[in-house]
Amino acid sequence: MSSRSNITIHEIERAIHVIRGQRVMLDSDLAELYGVTTAALNQAVKRNADRFPDDFAFQLTQ
């Protein structure tokens, strides 16, 4: 975890986007919040997919 422990509510709110009517956070923003790389975050989600609801994550395409 990151040594940065004082993340403000404003910083979190700024990282929330509305896409297709859903409030979402990008994996890169979540990784930064948790102090890990995006690759490590995505790997952890894939490794623990059964712990998340089906609509927890989706991938945007062009």
Residue frames as qw, qx, qy, qz and C-alpha x, y, z in Angstrom:
[[0.000, 0.889, 0.459, 0.000, 0.00, 0.00, 0.00],
 [0.346, 0.686, -0.028, 0.639, 1.12, 3.53, -0.66],
 [0.410, -0.191, -0.472, 0.757, 2.77, 5.61, 2.02],
 [0.167, -0.193, -0.092, -0.962, 0.27, 8.32, 1.16],
 [0.129, -0.358, -0.899, 0.215, -2.55, 7.89, 3.65],
 [0.103, 0.542, 0.375, -0.745, -4.30, 11.26, 3.54],
 [0.094, 0.255, 0.682, 0.679, -6.38, 11.05, 0.39],
 [0.251, 0.188, 0.281, -0.907, -9.10, 13.67, 0.37],
 [0.493, 0.480, 0.685, -0.239, -12.74, 13.07, -0.47],
 [0.374, 0.786, -0.097, -0.483, -12.34, 15.62, -3.25],
 [0.032, 0.505, -0.792, -0.341, -9.61, 13.49, -4.86],
 [0.311, 0.142, 0.939, -0.024, -11.83, 10.43, -4.75],
 [0.437, 0.676, 0.433, -0.406, -14.83, 12.33, -6.12],
 [0.242, 0.733, -0.384, -0.507, -12.67, 13.63, -8.97],
 [0.073, -0.298, 0.918, 0.251, -11.75, 10.06, -9.90],
 [0.426, 0.376, 0.797, -0.206, -15.40, 9.01, -10.25],
 [0.143, 0.170, -0.496, -0.839, -16.71, 9.27, -13.81],
 [0.656, 0.333, 0.477, -0.480, -20.20, 8.73, -15.22],
 [0.114, 0.287, -0.785, -0.537, -20.09, 6.33, -18.15],
 [0.374, -0.212, -0.799, -0.422, -23.28, 4.98, -19.72],
 [0.552, -0.582, -0.166, -0.573, -25.17, 6.31, -16.73],
 [0.870, -0.363, -0.286, 0.174, -23.04, 4.39, -14.23],
 [0.206, -0.906, 0.357, -0.096, -20.62, 5.89, -11.72],
 [0.958, 0.107, -0.107, 0.243, -17.25, 4.24, -12.30],
 [0.300, -0.835, 0.405, 0.220, -13.62, 4.54, -11.36],
 [0.695, 0.584, -0.417, -0.037, -10.90, 3.67, -13.82],
 [0.940, -0.182, -0.179, 0.227, -8.51, 0.90, -12.89],
 [0.532, 0.388, -0.230, 0.717, -5.60, 3.33, -13.02],
 [0.264, -0.634, 0.141, -0.713, -7.31, 5.62, -10.49],
 [0.874, -0.436, -0.054, -0.207, -8.10, 2.71, -8.17],
 [0.863, 0.093, -0.233, 0.438, -4.54, 1.44, -8.44],
 [0.232, 0.530, -0.246, 0.778, -3.21, 4.87, -7.50],
 [0.566, -0.600, 0.043, -0.564, -5.62, 5.01, -4.57],
 [0.946, -0.324, 0.008, -0.030, -4.37, 1.64, -3.28],
 [0.210, -0.814, 0.524, 0.136, -0.73, 2.38, -4.07],
 [0.703, -0.055, 0.674, 0.220, -0.23, -0.48, -6.53],
 [0.002, 0.234, -0.603, -0.763, 0.35, -0.71, -10.26],
 [0.675, 0.220, -0.071, -0.700, -2.61, -0.99, -12.61],
 [0.601, 0.241, -0.742, -0.174, -1.33, -4.40, -13.71],
 [0.129, 0.063, -0.875, 0.463, -1.21, -5.64, -10.11],
 [0.452, 0.147, 0.386, -0.790, -4.75, -4.38, -9.44],
 [0.715, 0.271, -0.317, -0.560, -6.13, -6.05, -12.58],
 [0.465, 0.216, -0.856, 0.055, -4.31, -9.28, -11.78],
 [0.098, 0.000, 0.777, -0.622, -5.75, -9.31, -8.26],
 [0.609, 0.214, 0.145, -0.750, -9.27, -8.76, -9.62],
 [0.694, 0.281, -0.564, -0.349, -8.86, -11.60, -12.13],
 [0.310, 0.189, -0.887, 0.287, -7.39, -13.90, -9.48],
 [0.085, 0.206, 0.755, -0.617, -10.32, -13.19, -7.14],
 [0.275, -0.128, -0.477, -0.825, -13.14, -12.85, -9.68],
 [0.445, -0.405, -0.789, -0.122, -15.46, -15.05, -7.62],
 [0.288, -0.404, -0.529, 0.688, -15.40, -12.48, -4.81],
 [0.091, 0.245, -0.064, -0.963, -16.93, -9.73, -6.95],
 [0.575, 0.506, 0.506, -0.397, -20.48, -9.36, -8.29],
 [0.638, 0.371, 0.547, 0.394, -20.94, -9.88, -12.04],
 [0.259, 0.882, 0.239, 0.312, -21.44, -6.15, -12.66],
 [0.563, -0.690, 0.010, 0.454, -18.39, -5.09, -10.63],
 [0.232, -0.544, 0.440, 0.676, -16.23, -4.35, -13.66],
 [0.721, 0.593, 0.359, 0.016, -16.58, -3.86, -17.37],
 [0.498, -0.243, 0.391, 0.735, -14.19, -3.07, -20.18],
 [0.369, 0.779, 0.083, -0.499, -14.71, -0.18, -22.57],
 [0.640, 0.147, 0.554, 0.512, -14.05, -0.68, -26.25],
 [0.089, -0.223, 0.258, 0.936, -13.71, 1.79, -29.08]]
